[in-house]
Amino acid sequence: MPSLNSTIDFDVKKFFRWWLRELEFLVPEKISQWVFEKQSYMIIRPEGNRLALAYIHEGEAEPMATLERNASGMAQYKALLAQDERLAKADLILRLTAQQAIQKELALPLAAKENLSQVVAYELDRYTPFKTEQVYFAVKPLEGEHEPGQLRVMLVLTPRETLDTLYEDIKAMGMSPLFVDYEGTPNDLEQRYDGYNLLPEDLREKTANTPRLMYSALIAAVCLLLGAVLVLPVWFEYQTVKALQEKINAIEKDAKEVKALQQEIDAMIDETQLLIAEKSAVPTVVDMLNTLSALMKDDTWLGFLQYSDGHLQMQGESPAASALLGVLEESELFANARFVSPVTQDKVSGQERFQITVDVTPAMAKAGGASDQEPQ
């Protein structure tokens, strides 16, 4: 089962070439025969000092002759052209054999896809025993599955001296090949634009632009007509959807404003509840003062009182300061009563000076608050 996370490699040029070939049937036959590219080919296959010729039309191959690579072969080729007018209209293809060319499959990083030829040329001496200046080469991407981050390609190369000699011989015989490929990896003649060519750029045959321009104009006219048929209904539907989308956008805007207000209200409620919880976690100062007034006897008085971070600190004088610890511990509001400084004797009054700190327990504070309300 194919992975849904795999990247789809969509070749726009290949798609349009396929589409244009499918539209050829719309062009009148007489115009098609003149405008469209030739569908017959002459394959030239080197065999030692000879050239084997085969005529291919609509996928069927027909052996024609085997020519010597000399003046005798040139005369024989001219006679062959005079006898069979089909050959004069056929495109010539020089197809190298295993004696003239080699092929090798390579795995390259996917990032090299945009400039395959430059990448292979840079490291050709690593992949093959040749240097770039010694060979003509071509790189052809392979179909099928690839390793993640990898690209499978076929490298085809031939020594420059071999191809130059062959080209000079067939050129002297009056032959001008459209392209050169290798019989181990031949080009698909039905998909010629997707093939490769071992022939260097300066030796390639220059094709006429007039048929191609007429072909493009006819196809463009057909595309415009088909586009009008396909696009107009879609355009009207688009306008309808656009109007509905504008209404939806207006409603969504109001809904977003309402949602924002609701979020602000919820935030205010949360903050209020947090403040109430913090306030109810500790007793009020009035409750603490009332409790201390009830616990302290008339012979004990306080000169300083401070509450901070759940701790109540007090200073004062009492006949028996140590007894105050037990009195404070018995209260449900206070806990962990302790002296924070030594008890001293006041020489004038004879009272004991003390400094005591107690912890105010939140749970006890709530219980104390409830118990204070029950007698009322």
C-alpha positions, 0 to 999 in steps of 0.5 A, a space after each residue: 500500500 503506498 504511503 500517504 506521506 510520500 511526495 507527489 512528483 508532478 511534472 507539468 511539462 510531461 502532463 501537457 505533452 501527454 495532453 496535447 498528444 491526446 488532443 491531436 485527433 481534433 485537428 483535421 487529418 491533412 493539417 495533422 500530416 503536415 503540422 505534426 512531427 514525423 512518426 517514422 524513423 531510420 535507426 542506424 546501428 554501428 556494427 564494426 566498419 558497417 552500419 545496419 539500417 532499420 526503418 521503424 514506423 508505428 512501432 514496427 521495425 523493418 531491416 533495410 540494409 547494411 552499408 560499408 562506412 566508405 564511398 561504396 556505402 555512400 552510393 548504396 545509401 543514395 540508391 536506397 533513398 532513391 528507391 524508397 521515398 519513405 526513407 527520405 521522410 524518416 528521422 535518423 537515429 544513431 543507436 550505439 551498441 555495447 561496443 561504443 557505449 556503457 550505462 550505469 545506474 546511480 543513486 543521487 541525493 534528491 537535491 540534485 534533481 534540478 541540475 543532474 548533468 552538472 552534478 554528474 559531470 562534477 563527480 564523473 571520475 568517481 562513478 566511472 574511469 573517465 573524466 568529463 573531457 573524455 566522454 559524451 554523457 547523458 543522465 536519465 531519471 528512472 521511473 519507479 520507487 526511490 529511497 527516501 531522499 534519493 533519486 535513481 538515474 541512468 548514466 549513459 556515456 560514450 568516448 568522445 573519440 568513438 562518437 566523433 568518428 562515427 558522426 564524421 562517417 555518417 555525415 560524409 554519407 549524407 546522414 544527419 542524426 536527430 539524436 544519439 542513444 544507446 541500445 541498452 537504454 533506448 529512447 521511447 520514440 513515442 515519448 521523444 521529448 522525454 528522452 536523452 541525447 548523447 550528441 553534443 549541442 553543436 552537432 545536433 540537427 536544427 529543427 524548423 520552428 514553423 510547424 511547431 508554431 502552427 501546432 502550438 497555435 492550433 492546440 492553443 485555440 482548442 484549449 481556449 474553447 475547452 477552457 471556456 466550456 469548463 471555466 464559465 460554469 465554475 466561474 458562476 459557481 465561484 461567484 455564488 460561493 463568494 457571495 455566501 462566503 461574505 455573509 458567513 464572514 460577517 456572521 463569523 465576525 459577530 460570533 468572534 466578538 461575542 466569544 471575546 466578550 464571553 471570554 472577558 466575562 469568564 476571566 473576570 469571574 475567575 479573578 473574582 473567585 480567586 480573590 474571594 478564595 484568597 480572602 476566605 483563606 485567612 481570618 479578618 484582622 477583626 476576628 484575630 483581635 477579638 480572639 486575642 482579646 478573649 484569650 488575654 487576661 486583664 493583667 496582660 497587655 500588648 504593645 505591638 501587633 503585626 500580621 504578615 504572610 500567615 504569621 501574627 507577631 505580638 509584643 507585650 508584658 504579662 505576669 507569666 509570659 510562658 503561660 501565654 503559649 499554652 493559651 494561644 495553642 488552645 485556640 483553633 485560630 492559632 498554632 505553633 506559638 513560640 518566643 522569638 526572643 528571650 523573655 526579660 523582666 521589667 524592673 519597674 512594673 515587675 512584669 515579663 516582657 515577651 515577643 511571641 509569633 503564632 501561625 494562623 491556620 486557614 482551615 482553623 480560620 474558617 472553623 473559627 469564623 463559623 463558630 463565631 457566627 453560631 452564638 449570634 
